[in-house]
Amino acid sequence: MVCWQDLEESLRMKLSLTKIVNGCRLGKIKNLGKTRDHTMDIPGCLLYTKTGSAPHLTHHTLHNIHGVPAMAQLTLSSLAEHHEVLTEYKEGVGKFISVSVWSVAGRVEMTVSKFMAIQQALQPDWFQCLSDGEVSCKEATSIKRVRKSVDRSLLFLDNCLRLQEESEVLQKSVIIGVIEGGDVMEERLRSARETAKRPVGGFLLDGFQGNPTTLETRLCLLSSVTAELPEDKPRLISGVSRPDEVLECIERGVDLFESFFPYQVTERGCALTFRFDYQPNPEETLLQQNGTQEEIKCMDQIKKIETTGCNQEITSFEINLKEKKYQEDFNPLVRGCSCYCCKNHTRAYIHHLLVTNELLAGVLLMMHNFEHYFGFFHSIREALKSDKLAQLKELIHRQASG
């Protein structure tokens, strides 16, 4: 039998909220990591990694980026096959790769016992509990199947909590409960209420990613679910990373996001250029307006690409450096950006690296895109502090719509 009270007392991290405005939550998560000396601002994002490393970047280049999150995200699917090595290492994946770790269960066939054995080898600070996430808002699934996914996820959670209590190593980690339920409101609420009764350290909102046509439905579900969750524990969401959707979720009480969007942008040879300075300095206004005009000119081309089915992922938040027009563009990726790439290189140089398939292109774009994205979250927090989130949201959505 699981002793819920003992497990509750073992949860070391603490969420301290300083402000809640219209559902938006501003604060800090404290006592993070094995040493309990890390903090993380919310709203915020996790550092996206592949097998424990930031894509394209070395440990040194990563630390040249401003605003790197205190917590890194690892997918279980990328590490499951290496858990024997980590079991022999005995000190966990966090020390192995020298970062704080939040481990996310990927699509891997396994039992609860195997899942927890892998977590014991990884020794993450947080880990997402095993769940049945086969149903999502974008799928037309039966209520019976949705109900089954919630039942199975709760059963997985209870078994994981029991095994956690039996493991001295895993009692130092925090389990993140997963909210399932597809697009069925009744099941979403049941999942939220039942998961909240367990001694979890936070909540992962799963299955809310989807096509833009389902956005309104997803946001309605999200508002209802977060209303059922306790205020003193963080809420994470999976599969949402675009700037406009991030803001919509923050307004519905979400605290933490993944940061795969900068990686996706990098992989298609693009740079994030969207504006998030909702109160620009007067002397910079003209330069920013010029930059915005240039981005607007690109929008027709982007829309043509999207409608012809070629590279449908390109968004209005980025520019495609592979385009020939950047061959003689000697401006930085973003005027005023303080990242290493923008301070030392031009759009023309990145274009050259891309068309000649140089690996340095991915390094420089990743450095810029991460710093730009992390700066966006800093801007969100500043906007919440000064009650200017509406202005930031208007700026972002204006760019999203082109």
C-alpha positions in Angstrom: 0.0 0.0 0.0 1.4 3.4 -1.0 1.7 5.9 1.9 0.7 9.2 0.2 1.7 11.4 3.1 5.3 10.1 3.1 5.6 10.7 -0.6 4.1 14.2 -0.3 6.8 15.0 2.2 9.5 13.8 -0.1 8.6 16.3 -2.8 11.3 18.9 -2.4 10.6 21.4 -5.1 8.3 24.3 -4.3 6.3 26.5 -6.5 6.1 30.1 -5.3 3.6 32.3 -7.1 4.0 36.0 -7.0 1.2 37.0 -9.3 -1.9 35.5 -10.9 -3.7 37.7 -13.5 -6.6 36.5 -15.6 -5.3 32.9 -15.3 -1.7 33.8 -16.1 0.8 32.6 -13.4 4.0 34.4 -12.5 6.5 32.9 -10.1 9.4 30.6 -9.4 10.0 26.9 -8.9 12.5 26.6 -6.1 14.6 23.8 -4.6 15.3 22.1 -7.9 17.9 19.5 -8.5 19.6 17.0 -6.2 21.4 19.9 -4.5 18.2 21.9 -4.2 20.0 25.1 -5.2 18.4 25.8 -8.6 15.4 27.9 -9.4 13.3 28.3 -12.5 11.1 31.3 -13.5 7.6 30.6 -14.8 6.2 31.0 -17.3 9.2 29.3 -18.8 10.5 26.5 -21.0 12.7 23.5 -20.7 16.0 23.1 -22.6 15.3 20.8 -25.6 17.9 18.1 -26.0 18.6 15.0 -28.1 20.1 12.2 -26.0 21.1 14.7 -23.3 22.8 17.3 -25.5 21.4 20.5 -27.1 21.2 19.8 -30.8 24.3 21.1 -32.8 25.9 22.5 -29.7 28.7 21.6 -27.4 28.6 22.2 -23.7 30.8 25.3 -24.3 28.7 26.9 -27.0 25.5 26.2 -25.1 26.9 28.3 -22.2 27.5 31.2 -24.6 23.7 31.5 -25.0 21.9 33.9 -22.6 18.9 32.7 -20.6 19.4 29.0 -20.9 16.7 27.3 -18.7 17.8 25.6 -15.5 16.1 22.3 -16.5 16.8 20.2 -19.5 14.3 17.8 -21.2 15.3 14.3 -22.2 13.1 11.9 -24.1 13.0 8.4 -22.7 13.0 6.9 -26.2 16.5 8.4 -26.8 18.0 6.9 -23.6 16.1 3.7 -22.9 18.5 1.5 -24.9 21.4 3.0 -22.9 20.0 2.4 -19.4 22.3 -0.6 -18.7 25.3 1.7 -19.1 23.7 4.3 -16.8 22.9 1.5 -14.3 26.6 0.7 -14.1 27.5 4.3 -13.9 25.3 4.5 -10.7 25.2 8.3 -10.5 22.4 9.2 -12.9 22.1 10.8 -16.3 22.2 14.3 -14.8 25.8 14.0 -13.6 26.7 12.0 -16.7 25.7 14.9 -19.0 26.3 17.7 -16.3 22.8 19.2 -16.4 19.6 19.1 -14.4 17.2 16.6 -16.0 13.5 16.3 -16.6 12.9 13.0 -18.4 9.9 12.6 -20.7 8.6 9.2 -21.6 8.7 8.7 -25.3 6.9 6.1 -27.4 8.5 2.9 -26.1 6.9 -0.4 -25.4 7.5 -1.3 -21.7 6.0 -2.5 -18.4 5.7 -0.3 -15.3 8.6 -2.3 -13.7 10.9 -1.7 -16.7 9.9 1.9 -16.9 10.8 2.5 -13.2 14.0 0.5 -13.5 15.1 2.8 -16.3 14.2 5.9 -14.2 16.2 4.5 -11.4 19.2 4.3 -13.7 18.6 7.8 -15.0 17.9 9.4 -11.6 16.2 12.5 -13.1 15.1 15.3 -10.9 11.6 15.0 -12.4 10.1 12.4 -14.6 6.8 12.1 -16.4 4.9 9.1 -15.3 4.1 6.3 -17.7 0.7 6.9 -19.3 -1.7 5.8 -22.0 -1.4 8.7 -24.4 -2.7 7.0 -27.5 -5.7 9.3 -27.8 -5.5 13.0 -28.5 -7.7 15.9 -29.3 -6.9 15.6 -33.0 -8.2 12.0 -33.3 -11.8 10.9 -33.6 -11.8 8.3 -30.8 -14.6 6.6 -29.0 -15.6 7.7 -25.4 -14.9 4.1 -24.4 -11.3 4.3 -25.7 -10.8 7.6 -24.0 -12.1 6.3 -20.7 -9.8 3.3 -20.9 -6.8 5.6 -21.5 -7.6 7.6 -18.3 -8.1 4.4 -16.3 -4.8 2.9 -17.5 -2.9 6.2 -16.9 -4.2 6.3 -13.3 -3.3 2.7 -12.8 0.2 3.3 -14.1 0.5 6.3 -11.8 -0.5 4.3 -8.7 2.0 1.5 -9.6 4.8 4.0 -10.3 4.2 5.7 -7.0 4.3 2.3 -5.2 7.6 1.4 -6.8 9.0 4.9 -6.1 8.3 4.3 -2.4 10.2 1.1 -2.5 13.2 2.7 -4.2 15.6 4.7 -2.1 17.1 6.2 -5.3 13.8 7.3 -6.8 12.5 8.9 -3.6 14.9 11.7 -4.5 13.0 12.2 -7.8 9.6 13.8 -8.4 6.9 12.2 -10.4 4.9 14.4 -12.8 1.3 13.1 -13.2 -0.1 13.0 -16.7 -3.5 14.4 -17.6 -5.2 12.4 -20.4 -8.7 12.2 -21.7 -8.5 13.2 -25.4 -11.2 15.6 -26.4 -13.9 14.3 -24.0 -14.5 17.0 -21.3 -15.8 14.6 -18.7 -12.8 12.3 -19.0 -10.3 15.2 -19.0 -11.8 16.5 -15.8 -11.8 13.0 -14.2 -8.2 12.6 -15.1 -7.3 16.0 -13.6 -9.2 15.4 -10.4 -8.0 11.9 -9.8 -4.3 12.7 -10.6 -4.5 15.7 -8.3 -5.4 13.4 -5.4 -2.0 11.6 -5.8 1.3 12.9 -4.4 2.7 14.1 -7.7 5.0 17.1 -7.9 3.3 18.6 -10.9 1.1 17.9 -13.9 1.8 17.2 -17.6 -1.1 18.2 -19.9 -0.9 15.7 -22.7 -2.6 15.5 -26.1 -3.4 19.2 -26.5 -1.3 19.6 -29.6 -3.1 19.5 -32.9 -4.2 21.3 -36.0 -5.1 25.0 -35.9 -8.7 24.1 -36.7 -9.0 22.4 -33.3 -7.4 25.2 -31.4 -10.6 26.6 -29.9 -11.7 23.2 -28.7 -8.3 22.5 -27.2 -8.2 25.8 -25.4 -11.7 25.3 -23.9 -10.6 21.9 -22.6 -7.3 23.4 -21.3 -9.1 26.1 -19.3 -11.4 23.5 -17.7 -8.6 21.1 -16.8 -6.3 23.7 -15.2 -9.2 25.0 -13.1 -9.3 21.5 -11.4 -5.6 21.5 -10.6 -4.0 22.8 -7.3 -2.3 26.2 -7.6 0.8 25.2 -5.7 2.2 22.7 -8.3 3.6 23.4 -11.8 1.6 22.6 -15.0 3.6 21.5 -18.0 2.3 21.0 -21.5 3.6 18.8 -24.3 3.6 19.4 -28.0 3.0 23.2 -27.8 5.9 25.5 -28.7 4.8 28.1 -31.2 4.9 31.6 -29.7 1.2 32.4 -30.4 0.0 29.1 -28.9 2.3 29.5 -25.9 0.6 32.8 -25.0 -2.8 31.2 -25.4 -1.8 28.4 -23.0 -0.2 30.8 -20.5 -3.6 32.6 -20.3 -5.1 29.3 -19.3 -2.7 28.6 -16.5 0.1 26.7 -18.1 3.6 27.2 -16.5 6.2 25.3 -18.5 6.7 24.5 -22.2 9.0 22.4 -24.4 11.5 24.3 -26.6 11.5 22.1 -29.7 10.3 25.0 -31.9 13.8 26.6 -32.2 15.2 23.2 -33.1 12.6 22.7 -35.8 13.3 26.2 -37.2 17.1 25.4 -37.3 16.6 22.1 -39.0 14.8 23.8 -42.0 17.6 26.4 -42.3 15.6 29.2 -40.9 16.1 31.9 -38.2 13.6 33.2 -35.7 13.0 36.9 -36.4 9.6 37.6 -34.7 9.4 40.6 -32.5 8.6 40.4 -28.8 9.7 43.8 -27.7 6.2 45.3 -27.0 7.8 48.6 -25.7 10.7 49.3 -28.1 13.2 52.1 -27.4 12.3 55.2 -29.6 15.7 55.2 -31.3 15.2 51.6 -32.3 11.7 51.9 -33.6 12.6 52.8 -37.2 15.0 49.9 -37.5 12.4 47.5 -36.2 9.8 48.9 -38.5 12.1 48.4 -41.4 12.7 44.8 -40.3 9.0 44.2 -39.9 8.3 45.5 -43.4 10.9 43.1 -44.8 9.3 40.2 -43.0 5.9 41.2 -44.3 7.2 41.2 -47.9 8.3 37.6 -47.2 4.8 36.5 -46.1 3.3 36.1 -49.5 6.1 33.7 -50.4 5.7 31.8 -47.2 1.9 31.4 -47.9 2.6 30.3 -51.4 4.9 27.6 -50.1 2.3 26.4 -47.6 -0.5 26.2 -50.1 1.6 24.3 -52.6 2.4 21.6 -50.0 6.2 22.3 -50.0 7.8 22.6 -46.6 4.4 23.3 -44.9 6.2 23.8 -41.5 7.6 27.3 -42.4 5.9 29.9 -40.2 5.7 33.6 -40.1 7.9 33.7 -37.1 11.0 32.9 -39.1 13.0 33.7 -42.3 14.4 31.0 -44.7 18.1 31.7 -45.0 18.4 29.3 -47.9 16.6 31.8 -50.2 18.8 33.5 -52.8 17.9 37.0 -51.7 20.0 36.6 -48.6 23.1 36.0 -50.7 24.1 39.6 -50.4 22.3 40.6 -47.2 25.0 41.7 -44.8 22.7 42.5 -41.9 22.6 40.3 -38.8 19.8 37.8 -38.5 17.9 40.2 -36.2 19.0 43.8 -35.6 19.9 44.5 -32.0 20.1 40.7 -31.1 23.0 40.1 -28.7 23.5 36.4 -29.6 27.0 35.2 -30.7 25.7 34.7 -34.3 24.2 38.1 -34.8 27.2 39.9 -33.2 29.7 38.2 -35.4 28.0 37.0 -38.6 25.6 38.1 -41.3 22.6 36.6 -43.1 24.8 36.3 -46.2 27.3 34.2 -44.3 24.6 31.9 -42.9 23.1 31.6 -46.4 26.6 30.6 -47.7 27.0 28.0 -45.0 23.6 26.5 -45.7 24.0 26.2 -49.5 27.4 24.6 -49.1 26.1 22.2 -46.4 28.5 23.4 -43.7 27.9 22.0 -40.2 28.6 25.4 -38.8 25.2 26.6 -40.1 23.3 24.5 -37.7 25.6 25.6 -34.8 25.1 29.3 -35.4 21.4 29.1 -36.2 20.8 26.9 -33.1 22.6 29.5 -30.9 20.5 32.3 -32.3 17.2 30.5 -32.3 17.6 29.3 -28.7 18.6 32.7 -27.5 15.7 34.4 -29.4 13.2 31.9 -28.0 14.5 32.2 -24.4 14.3 35.9 -24.8 10.7 35.6 -25.7 9.9 33.9 -22.4 11.8 36.6 -20.5 9.6 39.1 -22.3 6.5 37.2 -21.3 7.5 37.4 -17.6 8.3 41.1 -17.8 5.0 41.7 -19.5 3.2 39.9 -16.7 5.1 41.9 -14.1 4.0 45.2 -15.7 0.5 44.1 -16.8 1.4 44.4 -20.5 0.7 40.9 -21.6 -2.2 42.1 -23.8 0.2 44.3 -25.8 2.7 41.4 -26.2 0.0 39.1 -27.3 -1.3 41.6 -29.9 2.2 42.0 -31.3 2.7 38.2 -31.5 -0.6 37.5 -33.1 -0.2 40.3 -35.6 2.9 38.6 -36.8 1.3 35.1 -36.7 -1.4 36.2 -39.0 1.0 38.0 -41.4 
